[in-house]
């Protein structure tokens, strides 16, 4: 049997589409009781007093900044290595993003560097928990409290991730979560914000409620538009569909597959003021079901990730993720650093191992944020070397061994290609 592994499986189930069909029939697609029920359950799960559902994590982040009074003249400290839509939201408020370098082990915001960046104009500190591992929430929370500024957590990758017994989202004054199709808790889009403070949450609730509710047609598009990605990433479908297409495009020297699965850079660096309201009722209904599955799903991803990280240790030219004491990395996205990224990915695909190039960026060096450019050497070193390897709940030990062996063989081949003529690698 040909062994082919998809880089990321969409974590939706047939039951989620059945839930959608039931809500269409009952007329509760957009409005209903599930929204309030989900908000209560999600707040309890995270360990926060209040949760508010929103149309997207980006919208939630922007509205939280506005509710905190972030405006022209304000500064918002944030990691340089992040998704460009985050600083774009800061710019949309009129404020200035202050980029800070990241930790070379976790790739998350370095607390010591964040401390040096705080000024009298600092209106907020933003930390992202990248790829399923928590940043140093205790140090950043202490820093924010000491300097009298709010801490916002970007938990788009980290629903259910834990550090020293506390879940991502429980460290800051506010935390934003994403339920997009590529996350570990997909709900046909949407997101949530959790809060410690009742007054702040009340301001955000008012902003959310003042925006138009989602329209039926937009919800239909999100649900129906997810079907190809969901079906195409099934273990018994991917090898004969998307994998074949990717191999054909590789032979033609085309990067069309990469471009198809990632949002264009010019779109991520511009913030749209549309869609700032709440999520649809059917999304909340699916979110309730997803929340029940999340602990087991995260446990499987974490177990796979730990095994694969251990199996990749010591391979020359490959840097697997390192576990930091106290953290429970869920490995939502299993990222490794390699040399010769394009060559590495091409050889892995020939072995049936799908990968993705880095979709994060050193935002401190992007043209769109030239006015805020600064030197962040660790962040600058990551995008050109980071790739994502497969990790999903369908992988067994034998599959992980196959992946590790493939990486080991490709690393050796890449090293041999790079060695000077006449010199053994």
C-alpha positions as CSV (number, residue, x, y, z in Angstrom):
1,X,0.0,0.0,0.0
2,X,1.3,3.5,-0.9
3,X,1.8,5.6,2.2
4,X,0.8,9.2,1.9
5,X,0.3,11.6,4.8
6,X,-1.6,14.8,4.7
7,X,0.1,17.7,6.5
8,X,-3.1,18.7,8.4
9,X,-6.5,17.1,8.7
10,X,-9.5,19.3,9.0
11,X,-11.0,18.6,12.5
12,X,-14.6,18.5,11.5
13,X,-16.9,15.5,11.7
14,X,-20.0,14.4,9.8
15,X,-22.0,15.2,12.9
16,X,-21.1,18.8,12.5
17,X,-22.7,18.9,9.0
18,X,-25.7,17.1,10.4
19,X,-26.0,19.9,13.1
20,X,-25.9,22.4,10.3
21,X,-28.7,20.7,8.4
22,X,-30.8,20.5,11.5
23,X,-30.4,24.3,12.2
24,X,-31.3,25.1,8.6
25,X,-34.6,23.1,8.9
26,X,-35.4,24.7,12.3
27,X,-34.7,28.2,11.3
28,X,-32.1,28.7,14.0
29,X,-29.1,29.1,11.7
30,X,-28.2,32.6,12.8
31,X,-30.0,33.2,16.1
32,X,-30.8,30.9,18.9
33,X,-30.0,29.7,22.4
34,X,-26.7,28.0,21.6
35,X,-24.7,31.2,21.5
36,X,-25.2,32.0,25.2
37,X,-24.8,28.4,26.2
38,X,-21.5,28.1,24.4
39,X,-20.2,31.3,25.9
40,X,-20.8,30.0,29.4
41,X,-19.3,26.6,28.7
42,X,-16.2,28.0,26.9
43,X,-15.5,30.5,29.7
44,X,-15.7,27.7,32.3
45,X,-13.4,25.5,30.2
46,X,-10.7,28.2,29.9
47,X,-11.0,29.3,33.5
48,X,-12.2,32.8,32.8
49,X,-15.3,34.6,34.1
50,X,-16.7,35.8,30.8
51,X,-16.6,34.8,27.1
52,X,-18.1,36.5,24.1
53,X,-18.5,34.8,20.7
54,X,-17.4,36.9,17.7
55,X,-17.4,36.5,13.9
56,X,-13.6,35.9,13.8
57,X,-10.5,36.1,16.0
58,X,-9.3,39.1,14.0
59,X,-12.5,40.9,14.7
60,X,-12.3,40.0,18.4
61,X,-8.8,41.3,18.6
62,X,-9.6,44.6,17.0
63,X,-12.7,45.2,19.1
64,X,-10.8,44.4,22.3
65,X,-8.1,46.9,21.3
66,X,-10.8,49.5,20.8
67,X,-12.6,48.7,24.1
68,X,-9.2,49.2,25.8
69,X,-8.9,52.7,24.4
70,X,-6.1,51.9,22.0
71,X,-6.0,54.7,19.5
72,X,-3.7,57.1,17.6
73,X,-0.6,57.8,19.7
74,X,-0.9,54.4,21.5
75,X,1.8,51.7,21.3
76,X,1.0,48.0,21.3
77,X,3.9,45.6,22.1
78,X,3.7,42.4,20.2
79,X,5.9,39.6,18.9
80,X,7.6,40.2,15.6
81,X,7.1,36.6,14.5
82,X,3.3,36.4,14.1
83,X,0.5,36.3,11.6
84,X,0.4,39.7,9.8
85,X,-3.3,40.3,10.4
86,X,-2.5,40.9,14.1
87,X,-0.3,44.1,13.6
88,X,-2.7,45.0,10.8
89,X,-5.5,45.2,13.4
90,X,-3.3,47.4,15.6
91,X,-2.6,49.8,12.7
92,X,-6.4,49.9,11.9
93,X,-6.9,51.4,15.4
94,X,-4.4,54.2,14.6
95,X,-1.9,52.8,17.1
96,X,1.7,51.8,16.5
97,X,2.8,48.2,16.7
98,X,6.0,47.8,18.6
99,X,7.7,44.6,17.5
100,X,9.7,42.6,19.9
101,X,11.8,39.5,19.2
102,X,10.8,36.0,20.2
103,X,12.3,33.3,22.2
104,X,14.6,31.0,20.1
105,X,13.2,27.8,21.7
106,X,9.4,28.5,21.9
107,X,9.2,31.2,19.1
108,X,6.9,33.1,21.5
109,X,7.3,36.6,22.8
110,X,10.4,37.0,24.9
111,X,9.3,38.6,28.3
112,X,12.7,40.2,29.0
113,X,12.6,42.0,25.6
114,X,9.0,43.0,26.0
115,X,9.9,44.6,29.3
116,X,12.5,46.8,27.6
117,X,9.9,47.9,25.0
118,X,7.4,49.3,27.5
119,X,7.0,53.1,27.5
120,X,4.6,55.7,28.8
121,X,2.7,55.3,25.5
122,X,2.2,51.5,25.9
123,X,-1.5,50.7,25.8
124,X,-1.3,46.9,25.7
125,X,1.0,43.9,25.5
126,X,0.0,41.1,23.0
127,X,1.4,37.6,23.3
128,X,0.7,34.8,20.8
129,X,0.8,31.1,21.9
130,X,2.2,29.7,18.6
131,X,1.6,26.3,17.1
132,X,-0.1,24.9,20.3
133,X,2.4,25.8,23.0
134,X,1.9,28.4,25.7
135,X,4.2,31.4,26.0
136,X,5.5,32.4,29.4
137,X,2.1,33.7,30.6
138,X,3.2,34.1,34.2
139,X,6.2,36.4,33.4
140,X,4.1,38.4,30.9
141,X,1.2,38.7,33.2
142,X,3.5,40.0,36.0
143,X,5.1,42.4,33.6
144,X,1.7,43.8,32.5
145,X,0.6,44.2,36.1
146,X,3.8,45.9,37.2
147,X,3.7,48.4,34.3
148,X,-0.1,48.9,34.6
149,X,-1.0,47.8,31.0
150,X,-3.4,45.1,29.9
151,X,-2.2,41.8,28.5
152,X,-4.0,40.3,25.5
153,X,-3.4,36.7,24.5
154,X,-3.6,35.5,20.9
155,X,-4.8,31.9,21.4
156,X,-5.6,31.1,17.8
157,X,-3.3,28.1,17.9
158,X,-3.8,27.1,21.5
159,X,-7.3,26.2,22.5
160,X,-6.8,23.8,25.4
161,X,-3.0,24.3,25.7
162,X,-1.7,24.3,29.3
163,X,1.2,25.8,31.1
164,X,1.8,25.0,34.8
165,X,-1.8,23.9,35.2
166,X,-3.4,27.0,33.6
167,X,-5.0,27.0,30.2
168,X,-4.0,29.4,27.5
169,X,-6.3,32.4,27.8
170,X,-6.3,32.5,31.6
171,X,-3.2,34.6,32.0
172,X,-4.2,37.9,30.4
173,X,-6.9,40.5,30.7
174,X,-8.4,39.3,27.5
175,X,-7.7,36.3,25.2
176,X,-8.8,35.8,21.6
177,X,-9.5,32.3,20.1
178,X,-10.1,31.2,16.5
179,X,-12.4,28.5,15.3
180,X,-11.3,28.6,11.7
181,X,-11.2,25.5,9.5
182,X,-7.5,24.8,10.2
183,X,-7.8,24.9,14.0
184,X,-8.2,22.1,16.6
185,X,-11.8,23.4,17.3
186,X,-13.2,24.4,13.9
187,X,-16.8,25.7,13.9
188,X,-17.1,26.8,10.3
189,X,-15.2,30.0,11.3
190,X,-16.0,32.3,14.2
191,X,-14.1,32.9,17.3
192,X,-14.4,33.9,21.0
193,X,-12.8,36.3,23.5
194,X,-12.5,35.6,27.2
195,X,-12.2,38.3,29.8
196,X,-11.3,38.8,33.5
197,X,-13.0,42.2,33.8
198,X,-16.7,42.7,33.6
199,X,-16.4,46.4,32.5
200,X,-14.1,45.6,29.6
201,X,-16.2,42.7,28.4
202,X,-19.3,44.9,28.6
203,X,-17.6,47.4,26.2
204,X,-16.7,44.7,23.8
205,X,-20.2,43.2,24.0
206,X,-21.7,46.6,23.1
207,X,-19.4,46.9,20.1
208,X,-20.2,43.3,18.9
209,X,-24.0,43.9,19.3
210,X,-23.7,47.2,17.4
211,X,-22.4,45.3,14.3
212,X,-24.7,43.5,11.9
213,X,-25.5,39.9,12.6
214,X,-24.2,37.4,10.1
215,X,-26.4,36.8,7.1
216,X,-27.8,33.3,6.2
217,X,-26.0,33.2,2.9
218,X,-22.6,33.9,4.5
219,X,-23.1,31.0,6.9
220,X,-24.1,28.7,4.0
221,X,-21.0,29.7,2.1
222,X,-18.7,28.9,5.1
223,X,-20.3,25.5,5.7
224,X,-20.5,24.4,2.1
225,X,-17.1,25.9,1.3
226,X,-15.5,23.7,4.0
227,X,-16.6,20.4,2.5
228,X,-13.8,20.1,-0.2
229,X,-11.1,20.8,2.5
230,X,-12.7,18.4,5.0
231,X,-13.2,15.6,2.4
232,X,-9.8,16.2,0.7
233,X,-7.8,15.7,3.9
234,X,-9.4,12.4,4.9
235,X,-6.7,9.7,5.1
236,X,-8.3,7.6,2.4
237,X,-9.1,10.5,0.1
238,X,-6.0,12.7,0.3
239,X,-3.6,10.2,-1.4
240,X,-5.7,10.1,-4.6
241,X,-6.7,13.7,-4.8
242,X,-4.7,16.6,-3.3
243,X,-1.5,14.6,-3.1
244,X,-1.7,13.7,-6.8
245,X,-2.4,17.3,-7.7
246,X,0.6,18.5,-5.6
247,X,3.0,16.0,-7.2
248,X,1.9,17.1,-10.7
249,X,2.4,20.8,-9.8
250,X,5.8,19.9,-8.4
251,X,6.8,18.3,-11.7
252,X,5.7,21.5,-13.5
253,X,7.7,23.7,-11.0
254,X,4.5,25.4,-9.8
255,X,3.8,26.6,-6.3
256,X,0.1,26.8,-7.0
257,X,-0.8,24.3,-4.2
258,X,1.0,26.5,-1.6
259,X,-0.8,29.6,-2.9
260,X,-4.1,27.9,-2.8
261,X,-3.9,26.9,0.9
262,X,-2.5,30.2,2.3
263,X,-4.0,33.7,2.4
264,X,-2.2,36.2,0.2
265,X,0.2,38.4,2.1
266,X,-1.4,41.6,0.8
267,X,-4.7,40.4,2.3
268,X,-3.3,39.6,5.7
269,X,-1.6,43.0,6.0
270,X,-4.8,44.9,5.5
271,X,-7.6,44.9,8.1
272,X,-11.2,44.9,7.0
273,X,-13.8,46.6,9.2
274,X,-16.5,44.2,7.9
275,X,-17.7,41.2,9.9
276,X,-17.1,42.7,13.4
277,X,-20.3,41.1,14.9
278,X,-21.0,37.8,16.6
279,X,-20.8,34.3,15.3
280,X,-23.9,32.5,14.0
281,X,-26.0,30.3,16.2
282,X,-25.2,27.1,14.2
283,X,-21.4,27.9,14.7
284,X,-22.0,28.1,18.5
285,X,-23.9,24.8,18.3
286,X,-21.0,23.1,16.6
287,X,-18.6,24.8,19.0
288,X,-20.4,23.1,21.9
289,X,-19.9,19.7,20.3
290,X,-16.3,20.5,19.4
291,X,-15.6,21.6,23.0
292,X,-16.5,18.1,24.2
293,X,-14.1,16.5,21.7
294,X,-11.3,18.9,22.4
295,X,-9.5,17.3,25.4
296,X,-9.2,13.9,23.7
297,X,-8.2,15.5,20.4
298,X,-5.5,17.6,22.1
299,X,-4.3,14.6,24.0
300,X,-3.8,12.6,20.8
301,X,-2.1,15.5,19.0
302,X,0.2,16.0,22.0
303,X,1.1,12.3,22.3
304,X,1.9,12.1,18.6
305,X,3.9,15.4,18.7
306,X,6.0,14.2,21.7
307,X,6.8,10.9,20.0
308,X,7.7,12.6,16.7
309,X,9.8,15.3,18.4
310,X,11.8,12.6,20.2
311,X,12.2,10.5,17.0
312,X,13.7,13.6,15.2
313,X,16.3,14.5,17.8
314,X,19.8,14.3,16.7
315,X,19.2,14.5,12.9
316,X,21.7,16.8,11.4
317,X,20.1,19.9,9.8
318,X,16.7,19.3,11.6
319,X,15.6,21.2,14.7
320,X,12.4,19.7,16.2
321,X,10.4,21.5,18.8
322,X,11.8,21.4,22.4
323,X,9.5,20.9,25.3
324,X,9.8,23.5,28.1
325,X,9.3,22.6,31.7
326,X,5.7,23.0,32.8
327,X,4.1,23.3,29.4
328,X,1.7,20.8,27.8
329,X,2.4,21.4,24.1
330,X,-0.6,20.2,22.0
331,X,1.4,20.3,18.7
332,X,-1.5,21.6,16.7
333,X,1.0,22.5,14.0
334,X,4.2,20.4,14.2
335,X,6.9,22.8,13.1
336,X,10.6,22.0,12.5
337,X,13.5,24.1,11.3
338,X,15.4,22.7,8.3
339,X,18.0,23.7,5.8
340,X,17.1,24.2,2.1
341,X,13.4,24.4,2.7
342,X,12.2,24.1,-0.9
343,X,14.5,21.1,-1.6
344,X,13.5,19.5,1.7
345,X,9.8,19.8,1.0
346,X,10.1,18.5,-2.5
347,X,12.0,15.4,-1.4
348,X,9.5,14.7,1.4
349,X,6.6,14.9,-0.9
350,X,8.2,12.4,-3.2
351,X,8.1,10.1,-0.1
352,X,4.4,10.7,0.4
353,X,4.9,13.3,3.2
354,X,3.0,16.5,2.8
355,X,4.3,19.7,4.3
356,X,3.6,23.4,4.5
357,X,5.9,26.3,4.3
358,X,5.8,28.8,7.2
359,X,2.7,31.0,7.2
360,X,4.0,33.2,10.0
361,X,6.2,36.2,9.1
362,X,8.8,38.5,10.6
363,X,6.4,41.4,10.6
364,X,9.1,43.8,11.8
365,X,10.6,43.5,8.3
366,X,7.4,43.4,6.1
367,X,7.0,46.2,3.6
368,X,3.5,46.9,4.9
369,X,4.9,47.7,8.3
370,X,8.0,49.7,7.2
371,X,7.1,52.5,9.5
372,X,7.5,50.2,12.5
373,X,10.6,48.2,11.3
374,X,13.1,47.1,13.8
375,X,15.8,44.4,14.1
376,X,14.5,41.1,15.4
377,X,17.2,38.5,14.6
378,X,15.4,35.4,15.9
379,X,12.1,36.3,14.2
380,X,14.1,37.0,11.0
381,X,15.7,33.6,11.1
382,X,12.5,31.5,11.3
383,X,10.3,32.0,8.2
384,X,12.9,30.8,5.8
385,X,13.6,27.6,7.7
386,X,10.3,26.5,9.2
387,X,8.1,23.8,7.8
388,X,5.1,22.0,9.1
389,X,5.1,18.2,9.2
390,X,2.0,16.0,9.5
391,X,0.3,15.6,12.8
392,X,-3.3,14.6,13.2
393,X,-5.5,12.2,15.2
394,X,-5.4,9.4,12.6
395,X,-1.7,8.8,13.0
396,X,-0.5,5.6,14.7
397,X,3.0,4.8,16.0
398,X,3.9,3.1,12.7
399,X,2.9,6.2,10.8
400,X,5.1,8.4,13.0
401,X,8.0,6.1,12.6
402,X,7.6,6.3,8.8
403,X,7.5,10.1,9.0
404,X,10.6,10.2,11.2
405,X,12.5,7.9,8.8
406,X,11.5,10.0,5.8
407,X,12.8,13.2,7.5
408,X,16.0,11.4,8.4
409,X,16.6,10.2,4.8
410,X,15.7,13.6,3.3
411,X,18.0,15.4,5.7
412,X,20.9,13.2,4.7
413,X,20.2,13.8,1.0
414,X,20.0,17.5,1.4
415,X,23.2,17.5,3.4
416,X,24.9,15.5,0.7
417,X,23.7,17.9,-2.0
418,X,25.1,20.9,0.0
419,X,28.5,19.3,0.7
420,X,31.4,20.7,-1.5
421,X,32.5,18.4,-4.3
422,X,34.9,15.7,-3.1
423,X,33.9,16.2,0.6
424,X,31.9,13.7,2.4
425,X,28.8,15.0,4.2
